[in-house]
Amino acid sequence: MNAPVDLYFWPTPNGWKVSIMLEELGLPYRVIPVDIGAGEQFEPAFLAISPYNKIPALVDPQGPDGQPISLFESGAILWYLGEKTGRLLPAAARERYRVLQWLMFQMGNLGPMLGQAHHFRYYASEPIPYAIERYTREAARLYGVLDRRLGEMSFVAGEDYTLADIASLPWISRHQRQGQRLEDYPNLQRWYDTLLARPPVQRGLALLAERQLPAQLDDASRDRLFGDDQFRRR
């Protein structure tokens, strides 16, 4: 029986990636909330695990050599869990790299660009029309990339459900905040509905859902996340 892993978590798209992965794998885990609106990500104990003060992070008491291992960056955590269990990450090289390239697409493009859309559409202290238009249009472009891909394949990396799907889903779940309508992307809509019907996905998305950051932040929370406090503490 695997010992529980510790998941340092707050209900955000990046946090949900790991909670969904753990639910899909059926691994036991303990949730350690890190309230990013209250500044708990700057606590020394958390910084020892995630040096750049971002959730999620994971501590596995049974690492690859039998010793504890701590990890930050959601993509690295998904990759690690896939290798640890031999699930949701193919063993065959060609299929494996196909999954990893779409994981990198999410980490390097989908997440950062949709995150900017969230920021300028909801969290910025004042509206900046150029930034709102720039990132809303970029979100639409990325949705189009996925829609075309999912017109060719059942899932993001091929015909099998993998961690590449898990990485992308939580960001697409915030489509309204990004100024997107899923009905404009029928293949993406089909994929989205298929994944949302999975009980492990539902459980992963429900984790601490009642504690999500509101669309409109108070000044103190905004400063901790995006303002002088964030940069000073780094």
C-alpha positions in Angstrom: 0.0 0.0 0.0 1.4 3.4 -1.0 1.9 5.9 1.8 -0.2 9.0 1.1 1.5 11.8 -0.7 1.1 15.4 0.5 -0.5 17.8 -1.9 0.1 21.5 -1.3 -2.9 22.9 -3.0 -5.2 25.8 -3.7 -8.2 25.5 -6.1 -6.7 27.0 -9.3 -6.3 25.5 -12.7 -2.7 24.4 -11.9 -3.8 22.9 -8.6 -6.6 21.0 -10.2 -4.3 19.4 -12.7 -2.6 17.5 -9.8 -5.8 16.7 -7.8 -7.4 15.2 -11.0 -4.3 13.2 -11.7 -4.2 11.8 -8.2 -7.9 10.9 -8.4 -7.5 9.3 -11.7 -4.6 7.2 -10.4 -6.4 6.3 -7.2 -3.3 7.3 -5.1 -3.9 8.2 -1.4 -3.1 11.8 -0.7 -3.4 14.4 2.0 -4.4 18.0 1.1 -2.4 20.8 2.7 -4.2 24.0 1.8 -2.0 27.0 0.9 -4.2 30.1 0.8 -2.6 32.2 -1.8 -4.9 35.1 -1.3 -3.8 35.2 2.4 -0.1 35.0 1.5 0.5 31.5 2.9 2.7 30.7 -0.2 5.4 32.9 1.3 5.7 30.8 4.5 9.3 29.4 4.9 8.1 25.8 5.2 6.3 26.1 1.9 9.2 27.9 0.2 11.4 25.0 1.2 9.3 22.8 -1.2 8.3 25.4 -3.8 11.1 28.0 -3.9 9.3 30.4 -6.2 6.2 30.4 -4.0 3.7 28.8 -6.4 1.2 26.0 -5.9 0.9 23.1 -6.4 3.7 21.2 -4.8 3.9 17.5 -3.8 5.9 15.5 -1.3 6.1 11.8 -1.8 7.5 9.9 1.1 8.3 7.0 -1.2 10.3 8.6 -4.0 12.2 6.8 -6.8 15.0 5.6 -4.5 12.6 4.8 -1.6 13.4 8.2 0.0 11.1 11.2 0.2 11.0 13.5 -2.8 9.4 17.0 -3.1 8.4 18.5 -6.4 7.0 21.8 -7.6 5.7 22.8 -11.1 2.4 21.0 -12.0 3.8 19.6 -15.3 6.7 18.0 -13.5 4.4 16.5 -10.9 2.1 15.0 -13.6 5.1 13.6 -15.3 6.5 12.1 -12.1 3.2 10.5 -11.1 2.8 9.1 -14.6 6.3 7.5 -14.4 5.7 6.3 -10.8 2.5 4.5 -11.6 3.1 3.6 -15.3 -0.3 5.1 -16.1 -1.6 8.0 -18.2 1.9 8.3 -19.7 2.7 5.7 -22.4 5.8 3.5 -22.2 6.4 3.3 -25.9 8.7 6.1 -27.0 6.7 7.5 -29.9 3.5 7.7 -28.0 5.3 9.0 -24.9 6.9 11.9 -26.7 3.5 12.8 -28.3 2.0 13.1 -24.8 5.0 15.1 -23.5 4.9 17.6 -26.4 1.3 18.4 -25.6 2.1 18.6 -21.9 4.8 21.2 -22.9 2.2 23.0 -25.1 0.0 23.4 -22.0 2.8 24.5 -19.7 4.5 26.9 -22.2 1.5 28.3 -24.0 -2.0 27.3 -23.0 -1.6 28.0 -19.3 0.5 31.2 -19.4 -1.6 32.8 -22.1 -4.9 31.9 -20.6 -3.6 33.0 -17.3 -2.8 36.4 -18.8 -6.4 36.6 -20.1 -7.6 35.9 -16.6 -5.4 38.6 -15.2 -6.2 41.4 -17.6 -9.9 40.6 -17.9 -10.5 40.2 -14.1 -7.6 40.8 -11.8 -5.8 43.9 -13.1 -6.3 46.9 -10.9 -7.5 48.9 -13.9 -8.6 47.9 -17.4 -6.0 48.0 -20.2 -7.8 47.5 -23.5 -4.8 46.5 -25.5 -3.9 43.7 -23.0 -7.5 42.5 -22.8 -7.8 42.3 -26.6 -4.3 40.8 -27.0 -4.8 37.9 -24.6 -8.4 37.2 -25.4 -7.4 36.8 -29.1 -4.5 34.6 -28.1 -6.8 32.5 -26.0 -9.1 32.1 -29.1 -6.1 31.1 -31.2 -5.0 28.4 -28.7 -8.6 27.2 -28.5 -8.5 26.9 -32.3 -5.3 24.8 -32.1 -6.9 22.4 -29.7 -10.2 22.3 -31.6 -8.4 21.3 -34.8 -6.4 18.7 -33.0 -9.5 17.2 -31.4 -11.1 17.1 -34.8 -8.4 14.5 -35.7 -8.0 12.6 -32.4 -10.3 11.6 -29.6 -7.9 13.1 -27.0 -5.2 15.7 -27.1 -2.3 13.3 -27.6 -4.1 10.6 -29.6 -6.7 8.0 -29.1 -6.0 7.4 -25.4 -6.8 9.6 -22.4 -3.5 10.8 -20.9 -2.0 13.3 -18.6 -1.9 15.7 -21.5 -5.7 15.9 -21.3 -5.5 16.3 -17.5 -3.1 19.2 -17.9 -5.3 21.2 -20.3 -8.8 20.6 -18.9 -8.7 22.9 -15.8 -7.6 25.8 -18.0 -10.4 25.2 -20.5 -12.8 25.0 -17.5 -12.3 28.7 -17.1 -13.3 29.5 -20.7 -15.8 32.2 -19.7 -13.1 34.1 -17.8 -11.0 34.0 -21.0 -13.8 35.4 -23.2 -14.4 32.2 -25.0 -17.6 30.2 -25.8 -17.1 26.5 -26.1 -19.9 26.2 -28.6 -17.6 28.0 -31.1 -15.2 25.0 -30.8 -17.3 21.9 -31.3 -14.5 19.4 -31.1 -13.2 21.0 -28.0 -16.7 21.0 -26.6 -17.0 17.3 -27.2 -13.7 16.6 -25.5 -14.6 18.8 -22.6 -17.9 17.2 -22.0 -16.3 13.7 -22.2 -13.8 14.6 -19.5 -16.2 16.3 -17.2 -18.3 13.1 -17.2 -15.4 11.2 -15.5 -15.9 10.8 -11.7 -12.2 11.3 -10.9 -12.3 14.6 -12.9 -15.3 15.7 -10.9 -13.7 14.8 -7.6 -10.5 16.6 -8.6 -12.3 19.8 -9.6 -14.4 19.7 -6.4 -11.4 19.8 -4.1 -11.7 22.9 -2.0 -13.9 24.4 -4.7 -15.7 26.6 -2.2 -12.4 28.4 -1.5 -11.7 29.6 -5.0 -10.4 33.1 -5.5 -13.3 35.4 -6.5 -13.2 37.1 -9.9 -12.8 40.4 -8.2 -10.0 40.5 -5.6 -9.7 42.8 -2.7 -6.6 45.1 -2.6 -4.7 43.0 -0.1 -5.1 39.8 -2.0 -4.3 41.5 -5.3 -1.1 42.9 -3.8 0.0 39.4 -2.5 -0.6 37.8 -5.8 0.4 40.5 -8.3 1.7 43.6 -6.6 4.7 44.9 -4.6 4.2 42.3 -1.9 4.8 39.4 -4.4 8.0 40.9 -5.8 9.3 42.1 -2.4 8.9 38.6 -0.9 10.7 37.0 -3.8 
